[in-house]
Amino acid sequence: MEPQDVATALVRTRFPDPFAAFITGSVAAGSGTSTSDLDIVVVVEDEAAEWRETTRVEGWLVELFVHTEGSLREWYAREATRHLCTLAHMVATGVAITGATEADALIRQARAHVEHGPPPRTREQIDAQRYHLTAAVDDLLGCSDGGERVFIAGQVTEMTGQLALANRDSWSGSGKWLYRWLESIDLDLARRLTDGCHAAVSSVDMTPLDQIATEVLAVAGGRLQEGYRLG
């Protein structure tokens, strides 16, 4: 069965009268891979509903995200305090499979939330990122163990990407979402960062990754070690 048919059948079976439902994620966007799951957001009117479930239907691994209108807004606000908008982005890019009018309204609200951007980072938050990235870069430059270098390079890559997004007042993330946000605001930086991580791991050449981290740190105020105090 086609993914939209699977999603529609599942919603009709599990949720006889949903307020709205839509298929979202990479499969809905046409960029899914052989390991992609099927993301379905269902909005119901039961005020006690707010849950997530993983199941398998017709060979598809399905992630169900069940919410009310109120819990959607609460989740958006909760994620925003960490400069994340995963659920809002899922809804904003969703395709209605039932309750088209209601789903369209929810999609517009989610898009407005995503486009508005996250709350401003505080100076304390930026300084914490500077401090931890500075320490991680030092660990990378001084590392002589091949196994440790792989993990530290990944850590530096993620921290650098997250600080770069903070410098742009952008939403943030980790894993594939970190790369996607970076790619959307600065494709060159995203590619240089991945190339730098690859060089550090495969060629034991830490210079490119160190240079990119230094550039990103400079925008945020530079390296931070001595004088940093928390609490």
N, C-alpha and C positions, 0 to 999 in steps of 0.2 A: 504493500500500500504506500501511496505517496504520503510524505510527512504531514501535510495539512489534513488529509483524510484521516490519518491516525489520530491526530490531535482533536479533530472535530468529533470523531467517534468516542474517544476517551472522555471528553468533556460531557457529551450527552449521556454517557453511561454513568459517570461518577457524580455529575452535578446536574440534576434534572432542570433546575431553574436558576442558572447563574446570572448575576447582574451583567457581567461581561467576561470575555475570555479571549486571549490571543496567543498566537505562536510567536516566538521571538528567538533571539540568538543567531548563531552562524547559519543554522539550517534554514531558518526563515529568510535570512539575507542572501542565501544562495552561495555562501562561502564555506559550507560545512565540509568536513573531511570524513574519512571512513570511521573515525572514532568519535565524531561529534554526537552529542546527545540532543534530544528534542526538548527545548525549553517551552513550557506552557505556563502562562500566568492566568489564574482564574480569580475573578473578583466576585465575592458572594455577599449576601446581605446579613448573614449570620454574624453577629457582633463578636462571637466567641472564636471566630475563625482567624487563624494566622499560623500556618504551618507549611512545611516543605516535605516532599516525599520523592524518593527515587523508585521507579518501577520499570518494567520492561513490557512493551506492547508491540505485537507484530514485528518482533526483531529489533525494535527501536528502544534504546535506553532513554527513558523519559524523566525529566526533572519537572515536578509540579510545584509551583509557587502559589499558594492559596492565601488570599488577603481579603479584607474589606476595604472600602474606600478610605476609612479612617486609618487602618493599619498601614496602608500604602503611604499616606502622608507622614505618619509617625516614623516609618522605616526610612523614608527619604531624609527626614530631619536627623535621625539617629546616625545614618551613614555620613551625612554632611559634616557632622562634628569631627569626623576623621578624614574629611576631604575626599570622600568616596561617593559615587552615585551609581553603583552597580545595578540596583533594582530599578531606579529611575531610567537608566539607559536602556534596560531591557524593555520596559514599558514604552519608552519613547520610540523604540525601533520595532515595536510589535506590529503584527498583522491580525486584525480582528477575525475571529472564527465564529463568534456568536455575540449578540448584543452590540451590533455595529455602531449604533448611535452613542451608546454609553461608552464603548471601548474607544471610540474616536475622541470623546471628551477627555478620557483618562490619558490618552496618548498626548493630546495637546498640553495637558497639565504637566506631564512628565517632561515633555520637550522644553517647556518654559523653565522648569526647575534645572534641567541640564544646562540650558543656554545661559541662565542667570549666573552659574558658576558657584564655587564653594565660598564659604565665609573666609575673610582674610586670615592668613596665618599671623600669629602673634610673633613678636620679636623673640620671645622665649622658645617658640616652636622652631623657628628658623635656626636659632643658635644651637638648639639640641641636634638638629640635623647636621649642621656644620661640624659640631664637635665629634659626633659619631662617625661621620664620613672621613674627617681628618685622621682619626685613629685607625679606621679601616685601611686607608691608603698607606699609612705608615706600616701597618701589618703586612700589606701586600708587597711593598718595596723591600721589606726586610725578610720576607719568607724564603726559606730554602727547601721546604718540604713540598714535593709535588702534589700530594693529596690535599694538604692545607691550602695550597695556592689556588686550586680549583674552586674551593668553597669561598675563599676570601675574594677572589676575582668576581664571583657571582654577587657577593655582598656589596662590593664597591660599585658594581654595575647597577644594582638595584637602588642603592642609596643615592648615587649620582643622578639617576633618572628621576627619582622622587624629588630631589632638591631642585633639579631643572624645572620640573612641573610647578613646584612651589614658587620658584622665581618668576614664573609666568602667571601666577594666580590661577592655575589650572586645577581641574580635578586630578586625583592621583589614583594609584592602584598598585598591584603587584602582579608578577607573572605576565601572562599575555596582555592583561589590561594595562599594565605599565607601558609595555611597548606600544600598544594601540594609542594611548593618550600621547605618548612622545611623538609617535609617527604623525599624529594629527596636527601637532603644533610646530614640530621641527624635524622634518624627515632626515635632514643631514645629520643632526645630532643623534637621532635614533640609530642611524646606520653606523656612525663613527663609534658610538658606544658599544654596539654589538661587535664591531670589528675589533675594538680595543680589548674587549673581554676575550674574544677568540685568540688574539695575539698573546695575551697574558697566559692563557691556559695551554695553547698548543705550541707556541714558540718561545715561551719563557721571556717574552718581551713586555715588560710592564710599562714602558714609556708611553705608548698611545693612551692607555687607560688612565695613567697618572695625569697626563696632559689634559684630558677631557674633564676629569674630576677637579683639577686645579682651575680650569676655566669656569666651571659651574660654581665652585666655591667662591671665586672672585666676585661673581655677580651677587652672591648672597652676603658678602662681607669678608671673604677670605678664610683661610685656615683658622681653626680655633682650638687651642689647647690650654696653655697657661692662662689663668684668670677665669676660666669657665667655672661657674658654680650653679648647682641645681638645688633649689630649696632654700 
